[in-house]
Amino acid sequence: MSYFLFCIHAIDCYLLIDILSTLVTVVICGISLMVGIGFCDTVI
């Protein structure tokens, strides 16, 4: 049972990391668009 809970917690952690990395990419993308660098094109 504890292993099952750990599994769910691990999945939550991976989701959180995924969301954070996506947010970081979006922020960098937005800044590069404001500055005028085509960083967005290379990522997407």
PQR file of N, CA, C, O and H, with PARSE charges and radii, in Angstrom:
ATOM      1  N   MET A   1       0.832  -1.200   0.000 -0.4000 1.5000
ATOM      2  CA  MET A   1       0.000   0.000   0.000 -0.0000 2.0000
ATOM      3  C   MET A   1       0.873   1.260   0.000  0.5500 1.7000
ATOM      4  O   MET A   1       0.585   2.227  -0.706 -0.5500 1.4000
ATOM      5  N   SER A   2       1.918   1.234   0.782 -0.4000 1.5000
ATOM      6  CA  SER A   2       2.811   2.393   0.845 -0.0000 2.0000
ATOM      7  C   SER A   2       3.508   2.589  -0.507  0.5500 1.7000
ATOM      8  O   SER A   2       3.771   3.717  -0.925 -0.5500 1.4000
ATOM      9  H   SER A   2       2.152   0.449   1.355  0.4000 1.0000
ATOM     10  N   TYR A   3       3.805   1.465  -1.186 -0.4000 1.5000
ATOM     11  CA  TYR A   3       4.437   1.553  -2.506 -0.0000 2.0000
ATOM     12  C   TYR A   3       3.499   2.241  -3.492  0.5500 1.7000
ATOM     13  O   TYR A   3       3.931   3.046  -4.316 -0.5500 1.4000
ATOM     14  H   TYR A   3       3.592   0.549  -0.847  0.4000 1.0000
ATOM     15  N   PHE A   4       2.213   1.915  -3.398 -0.4000 1.5000
ATOM     16  CA  PHE A   4       1.204   2.515  -4.270 -0.0000 2.0000
ATOM     17  C   PHE A   4       1.142   4.020  -4.051  0.5500 1.7000
ATOM     18  O   PHE A   4       1.076   4.793  -5.007 -0.5500 1.4000
ATOM     19  H   PHE A   4       1.862   1.261  -2.728  0.4000 1.0000
ATOM     20  N   LEU A   5       1.163   4.435  -2.776 -0.4000 1.5000
ATOM     21  CA  LEU A   5       1.137   5.859  -2.438 -0.0000 2.0000
ATOM     22  C   LEU A   5       2.390   6.546  -2.960  0.5500 1.7000
ATOM     23  O   LEU A   5       2.326   7.661  -3.478 -0.5500 1.4000
ATOM     24  H   LEU A   5       1.216   3.807  -1.999  0.4000 1.0000
ATOM     25  N   PHE A   6       3.537   5.870  -2.819 -0.4000 1.5000
ATOM     26  CA  PHE A   6       4.797   6.425  -3.316 -0.0000 2.0000
ATOM     27  C   PHE A   6       4.729   6.612  -4.826  0.5500 1.7000
ATOM     28  O   PHE A   6       5.227   7.602  -5.363 -0.5500 1.4000
ATOM     29  H   PHE A   6       3.588   4.964  -2.398  0.4000 1.0000
ATOM     30  N   CYS A   7       4.112   5.657  -5.499 -0.4000 1.5000
ATOM     31  CA  CYS A   7       3.956   5.711  -6.949 -0.0000 2.0000
ATOM     32  C   CYS A   7       3.164   6.949  -7.349  0.5500 1.7000
ATOM     33  O   CYS A   7       3.560   7.687  -8.252 -0.5500 1.4000
ATOM     34  H   CYS A   7       3.708   4.853  -5.063  0.4000 1.0000
ATOM     35  N   ILE A   8       2.045   7.167  -6.671 -0.4000 1.5000
ATOM     36  CA  ILE A   8       1.209   8.335  -6.967 -0.0000 2.0000
ATOM     37  C   ILE A   8       1.994   9.609  -6.705  0.5500 1.7000
ATOM     38  O   ILE A   8       1.935  10.554  -7.491 -0.5500 1.4000
ATOM     39  H   ILE A   8       1.724   6.568  -5.938  0.4000 1.0000
ATOM     40  N   HIS A   9       2.729   9.635  -5.596 -0.4000 1.5000
ATOM     41  CA  HIS A   9       3.516  10.820  -5.238 -0.0000 2.0000
ATOM     42  C   HIS A   9       4.581  11.083  -6.301  0.5500 1.7000
ATOM     43  O   HIS A   9       4.822  12.231  -6.675 -0.5500 1.4000
ATOM     44  H   HIS A   9       2.777   8.867  -4.957  0.4000 1.0000
ATOM     45  N   ALA A  10       5.209  10.027  -6.781 -0.4000 1.5000
ATOM     46  CA  ALA A  10       6.241  10.163  -7.811 -0.0000 2.0000
ATOM     47  C   ALA A  10       5.633  10.738  -9.091  0.5500 1.7000
ATOM     48  O   ALA A  10       6.232  11.595  -9.740 -0.5500 1.4000
ATOM     49  H   ALA A  10       5.014   9.095  -6.477  0.4000 1.0000
ATOM     50  N   ILE A  11       4.436  10.258  -9.449 -0.4000 1.5000
ATOM     51  CA  ILE A  11       3.754  10.758 -10.647 -0.0000 2.0000
ATOM     52  C   ILE A  11       3.442  12.246 -10.476  0.5500 1.7000
ATOM     53  O   ILE A  11       3.609  13.031 -11.410 -0.5500 1.4000
ATOM     54  H   ILE A  11       3.950   9.561  -8.922  0.4000 1.0000
ATOM     55  N   ASP A  12       2.980  12.635  -9.262 -0.4000 1.5000
ATOM     56  CA  ASP A  12       2.708  14.041  -8.974 -0.0000 2.0000
ATOM     57  C   ASP A  12       3.976  14.867  -9.150  0.5500 1.7000
ATOM     58  O   ASP A  12       3.937  15.959  -9.718 -0.5500 1.4000
ATOM     59  H   ASP A  12       2.844  11.997  -8.504  0.4000 1.0000
ATOM     60  N   CYS A  13       5.095  14.348  -8.663 -0.4000 1.5000
ATOM     61  CA  CYS A  13       6.373  15.052  -8.775 -0.0000 2.0000
ATOM     62  C   CYS A  13       6.752  15.244 -10.240  0.5500 1.7000
ATOM     63  O   CYS A  13       7.177  16.327 -10.643 -0.5500 1.4000
ATOM     64  H   CYS A  13       5.126  13.462  -8.201  0.4000 1.0000
ATOM     65  N   TYR A  14       6.595  14.185 -11.034 -0.4000 1.5000
ATOM     66  CA  TYR A  14       6.933  14.286 -12.451 -0.0000 2.0000
ATOM     67  C   TYR A  14       6.030  15.298 -13.155  0.5500 1.7000
ATOM     68  O   TYR A  14       6.491  16.057 -14.008 -0.5500 1.4000
ATOM     69  H   TYR A  14       6.249  13.305 -10.707  0.4000 1.0000
ATOM     70  N   LEU A  15       4.735  15.310 -12.795 -0.4000 1.5000
ATOM     71  CA  LEU A  15       3.806  16.263 -13.384 -0.0000 2.0000
ATOM     72  C   LEU A  15       4.208  17.683 -13.020  0.5500 1.7000
ATOM     73  O   LEU A  15       4.171  18.580 -13.863 -0.5500 1.4000
ATOM     74  H   LEU A  15       4.360  14.693 -12.102  0.4000 1.0000
ATOM     75  N   LEU A  16       4.596  17.891 -11.754 -0.4000 1.5000
ATOM     76  CA  LEU A  16       4.999  19.212 -11.287 -0.0000 2.0000
ATOM     77  C   LEU A  16       6.233  19.681 -12.044  0.5500 1.7000
ATOM     78  O   LEU A  16       6.308  20.836 -12.463 -0.5500 1.4000
ATOM     79  H   LEU A  16       4.626  17.162 -11.069  0.4000 1.0000
ATOM     80  N   ILE A  17       7.205  18.780 -12.220 -0.4000 1.5000
ATOM     81  CA  ILE A  17       8.422  19.118 -12.956 -0.0000 2.0000
ATOM     82  C   ILE A  17       8.076  19.459 -14.408  0.5500 1.7000
ATOM     83  O   ILE A  17       8.625  20.397 -14.986 -0.5500 1.4000
ATOM     84  H   ILE A  17       7.143  17.842 -11.880  0.4000 1.0000
ATOM     85  N   ASP A  18       7.154  18.678 -14.987 -0.4000 1.5000
ATOM     86  CA  ASP A  18       6.736  18.903 -16.372 -0.0000 2.0000
ATOM     87  C   ASP A  18       6.085  20.272 -16.515  0.5500 1.7000
ATOM     88  O   ASP A  18       6.375  21.009 -17.457 -0.5500 1.4000
ATOM     89  H   ASP A  18       6.708  17.915 -14.517  0.4000 1.0000
ATOM     90  N   ILE A  19       5.195  20.612 -15.567 -0.4000 1.5000
ATOM     91  CA  ILE A  19       4.507  21.905 -15.599 -0.0000 2.0000
ATOM     92  C   ILE A  19       5.501  23.046 -15.424  0.5500 1.7000
ATOM     93  O   ILE A  19       5.421  24.061 -16.115 -0.5500 1.4000
ATOM     94  H   ILE A  19       4.960  20.013 -14.802  0.4000 1.0000
ATOM     95  N   LEU A  20       6.448  22.868 -14.484 -0.4000 1.5000
ATOM     96  CA  LEU A  20       7.445  23.912 -14.236 -0.0000 2.0000
ATOM     97  C   LEU A  20       8.319  24.145 -15.462  0.5500 1.7000
ATOM     98  O   LEU A  20       8.588  25.289 -15.828 -0.5500 1.4000
ATOM     99  H   LEU A  20       6.513  22.043 -13.923  0.4000 1.0000
ATOM    100  N   SER A  21       8.761  23.065 -16.093 -0.4000 1.5000
ATOM    101  CA  SER A  21       9.616  23.206 -17.270 -0.0000 2.0000
ATOM    102  C   SER A  21       8.857  23.877 -18.415  0.5500 1.7000
ATOM    103  O   SER A  21       9.429  24.661 -19.173 -0.5500 1.4000
ATOM    104  H   SER A  21       8.542  22.136 -15.795  0.4000 1.0000
ATOM    105  N   THR A  22       7.572  23.565 -18.533 -0.4000 1.5000
ATOM    106  CA  THR A  22       6.739  24.196 -19.559 -0.0000 2.0000
ATOM    107  C   THR A  22       6.603  25.687 -19.282  0.5500 1.7000
ATOM    108  O   THR A  22       6.700  26.505 -20.197 -0.5500 1.4000
ATOM    109  H   THR A  22       7.108  22.928 -17.918  0.4000 1.0000
ATOM    110  N   LEU A  23       6.375  26.043 -18.000 -0.4000 1.5000
ATOM    111  CA  LEU A  23       6.262  27.456 -17.620 -0.0000 2.0000
ATOM    112  C   LEU A  23       7.553  28.204 -17.914  0.5500 1.7000
ATOM    113  O   LEU A  23       7.529  29.318 -18.435 -0.5500 1.4000
ATOM    114  H   LEU A  23       6.297  25.378 -17.257  0.4000 1.0000
ATOM    115  N   VAL A  24       8.680  27.586 -17.576 -0.4000 1.5000
ATOM    116  CA  VAL A  24       9.984  28.213 -17.826 -0.0000 2.0000
ATOM    117  C   VAL A  24      10.167  28.453 -19.323  0.5500 1.7000
ATOM    118  O   VAL A  24      10.635  29.514 -19.736 -0.5500 1.4000
ATOM    119  H   VAL A  24       8.699  26.680 -17.152  0.4000 1.0000
ATOM    120  N   THR A  25       9.796  27.466 -20.127 -0.4000 1.5000
ATOM    121  CA  THR A  25       9.917  27.598 -21.581 -0.0000 2.0000
ATOM    122  C   THR A  25       9.050  28.738 -22.093  0.5500 1.7000
ATOM    123  O   THR A  25       9.485  29.528 -22.930 -0.5500 1.4000
ATOM    124  H   THR A  25       9.416  26.605 -19.792  0.4000 1.0000
ATOM    125  N   VAL A  26       7.816  28.824 -21.587 -0.4000 1.5000
ATOM    126  CA  VAL A  26       6.893  29.881 -22.011 -0.0000 2.0000
ATOM    127  C   VAL A  26       7.430  31.251 -21.620  0.5500 1.7000
ATOM    128  O   VAL A  26       7.352  32.195 -22.405 -0.5500 1.4000
ATOM    129  H   VAL A  26       7.462  28.182 -20.906  0.4000 1.0000
ATOM    130  N   VAL A  27       7.978  31.365 -20.406 -0.4000 1.5000
ATOM    131  CA  VAL A  27       8.524  32.645 -19.932 -0.0000 2.0000
ATOM    132  C   VAL A  27       9.711  33.069 -20.789  0.5500 1.7000
ATOM    133  O   VAL A  27       9.789  34.217 -21.226 -0.5500 1.4000
ATOM    134  H   VAL A  27       8.041  30.597 -19.768  0.4000 1.0000
ATOM    135  N   ILE A  28      10.637  32.137 -21.028 -0.4000 1.5000
ATOM    136  CA  ILE A  28      11.810  32.441 -21.862 -0.0000 2.0000
ATOM    137  C   ILE A  28      11.351  32.826 -23.264  0.5500 1.7000
ATOM    138  O   ILE A  28      11.890  33.745 -23.881 -0.5500 1.4000
ATOM    139  H   ILE A  28      10.574  31.205 -20.673  0.4000 1.0000
ATOM    140  N   CYS A  29      10.344  32.104 -23.751 -0.4000 1.5000
ATOM    141  CA  CYS A  29       9.780  32.372 -25.076 -0.0000 2.0000
ATOM    142  C   CYS A  29       9.224  33.786 -25.137  0.5500 1.7000
ATOM    143  O   CYS A  29       9.490  34.517 -26.090 -0.5500 1.4000
ATOM    144  H   CYS A  29       9.906  31.358 -23.249  0.4000 1.0000
ATOM    145  N   GLY A  30       8.453  34.176 -24.123 -0.4000 1.5000
ATOM    146  CA  GLY A  30       7.854  35.507 -24.089 -0.0000 2.0000
ATOM    147  C   GLY A  30       8.900  36.603 -24.028  0.5500 1.7000
ATOM    148  O   GLY A  30       8.785  37.619 -24.714 -0.5500 1.4000
ATOM    149  H   GLY A  30       8.237  33.582 -23.349  0.4000 1.0000
ATOM    150  N   ILE A  31       9.928  36.395 -23.202 -0.4000 1.5000
ATOM    151  CA  ILE A  31      11.002  37.383 -23.074 -0.0000 2.0000
ATOM    152  C   ILE A  31      11.748  37.519 -24.398  0.5500 1.7000
ATOM    153  O   ILE A  31      12.048  38.630 -24.836 -0.5500 1.4000
ATOM    154  H   ILE A  31      10.022  35.570 -22.645  0.4000 1.0000
ATOM    155  N   SER A  32      12.044  36.388 -25.031 -0.4000 1.5000
ATOM    156  CA  SER A  32      12.775  36.425 -26.298 -0.0000 2.0000
ATOM    157  C   SER A  32      11.948  37.100 -27.386  0.5500 1.7000
ATOM    158  O   SER A  32      12.500  37.754 -28.271 -0.5500 1.4000
ATOM    159  H   SER A  32      11.800  35.486 -24.676  0.4000 1.0000
ATOM    160  N   LEU A  33      10.620  36.944 -27.325 -0.4000 1.5000
ATOM    161  CA  LEU A  33       9.754  37.616 -28.295 -0.0000 2.0000
ATOM    162  C   LEU A  33       9.790  39.128 -28.083  0.5500 1.7000
ATOM    163  O   LEU A  33       9.809  39.902 -29.040 -0.5500 1.4000
ATOM    164  H   LEU A  33      10.171  36.413 -26.607  0.4000 1.0000
ATOM    165  N   MET A  34       9.799  39.538 -26.804 -0.4000 1.5000
ATOM    166  CA  MET A  34       9.864  40.966 -26.488 -0.0000 2.0000
ATOM    167  C   MET A  34      11.207  41.557 -26.921  0.5500 1.7000
ATOM    168  O   MET A  34      11.278  42.682 -27.416 -0.5500 1.4000
ATOM    169  H   MET A  34       9.783  38.909 -26.026  0.4000 1.0000
ATOM    170  N   VAL A  35      12.270  40.771 -26.721 -0.4000 1.5000
ATOM    171  CA  VAL A  35      13.605  41.240 -27.092 -0.0000 2.0000
ATOM    172  C   VAL A  35      13.790  41.174 -28.610  0.5500 1.7000
ATOM    173  O   VAL A  35      14.492  41.995 -29.202 -0.5500 1.4000
ATOM    174  H   VAL A  35      12.212  39.857 -26.319  0.4000 1.0000
ATOM    175  N   GLY A  36      13.147  40.182 -29.222 -0.4000 1.5000
ATOM    176  CA  GLY A  36      13.220  40.059 -30.674 -0.0000 2.0000
ATOM    177  C   GLY A  36      14.125  38.928 -31.129  0.5500 1.7000
ATOM    178  O   GLY A  36      14.538  38.883 -32.287 -0.5500 1.4000
ATOM    179  H   GLY A  36      12.577  39.516 -28.742  0.4000 1.0000
ATOM    180  N   ILE A  37      14.436  38.000 -30.200 -0.4000 1.5000
ATOM    181  CA  ILE A  37      15.266  36.845 -30.560 -0.0000 2.0000
ATOM    182  C   ILE A  37      14.328  35.679 -30.877  0.5500 1.7000
ATOM    183  O   ILE A  37      13.328  35.482 -30.186 -0.5500 1.4000
ATOM    184  H   ILE A  37      14.100  38.037 -29.259  0.4000 1.0000
ATOM    185  N   GLY A  38      14.643  34.917 -31.907 -0.4000 1.5000
ATOM    186  CA  GLY A  38      13.778  33.823 -32.325 -0.0000 2.0000
ATOM    187  C   GLY A  38      14.007  32.539 -31.549  0.5500 1.7000
ATOM    188  O   GLY A  38      14.130  31.468 -32.142 -0.5500 1.4000
ATOM    189  H   GLY A  38      15.455  35.078 -32.468  0.4000 1.0000
ATOM    190  N   PHE A  39      14.065  32.639 -30.207 -0.4000 1.5000
ATOM    191  CA  PHE A  39      14.240  31.440 -29.390 -0.0000 2.0000
ATOM    192  C   PHE A  39      13.013  30.547 -29.482  0.5500 1.7000
ATOM    193  O   PHE A  39      13.114  29.321 -29.422 -0.5500 1.4000
ATOM    194  H   PHE A  39      13.964  33.509 -29.725  0.4000 1.0000
ATOM    195  N   CYS A  40      11.864  31.170 -29.627 -0.4000 1.5000
ATOM    196  CA  CYS A  40      10.593  30.463 -29.691 -0.0000 2.0000
ATOM    197  C   CYS A  40      10.570  29.488 -30.870  0.5500 1.7000
ATOM    198  O   CYS A  40      10.064  28.373 -30.747 -0.5500 1.4000
ATOM    199  H   CYS A  40      11.781  32.165 -29.675  0.4000 1.0000
ATOM    200  N   ASP A  41      11.109  29.906 -31.992 -0.4000 1.5000
ATOM    201  CA  ASP A  41      11.090  29.089 -33.200 -0.0000 2.0000
ATOM    202  C   ASP A  41      11.915  27.816 -33.034  0.5500 1.7000
ATOM    203  O   ASP A  41      11.569  26.770 -33.583 -0.5500 1.4000
ATOM    204  H   ASP A  41      11.519  30.812 -32.092  0.4000 1.0000
ATOM    205  N   THR A  42      13.011  27.912 -32.272 -0.4000 1.5000
ATOM    206  CA  THR A  42      13.873  26.753 -32.115 -0.0000 2.0000
ATOM    207  C   THR A  42      13.266  25.742 -31.156  0.5500 1.7000
ATOM    208  O   THR A  42      13.518  24.544 -31.291 -0.5500 1.4000
ATOM    209  H   THR A  42      13.292  28.762 -31.827  0.4000 1.0000
ATOM    210  N   VAL A  43      12.463  26.199 -30.177 -0.4000 1.5000
ATOM    211  CA  VAL A  43      11.884  25.298 -29.182 -0.0000 2.0000
ATOM    212  C   VAL A  43      10.665  24.587 -29.730  0.5500 1.7000
ATOM    213  O   VAL A  43      10.533  23.370 -29.598 -0.5500 1.4000
ATOM    214  H   VAL A  43      12.258  27.172 -30.068  0.4000 1.0000
ATOM    215  N   ILE A  44       9.760  25.360 -30.354 -0.4000 1.5000
ATOM    216  CA  ILE A  44       8.491  24.778 -30.818 -0.0000 2.0000
ATOM    217  C   ILE A  44       8.651  24.216 -32.227  0.5500 1.7000
ATOM    218  O   ILE A  44       7.694  23.685 -32.791 -0.5500 1.4000
ATOM    219  H   ILE A  44       9.866  26.348 -30.461  0.4000 1.0000
TER
END
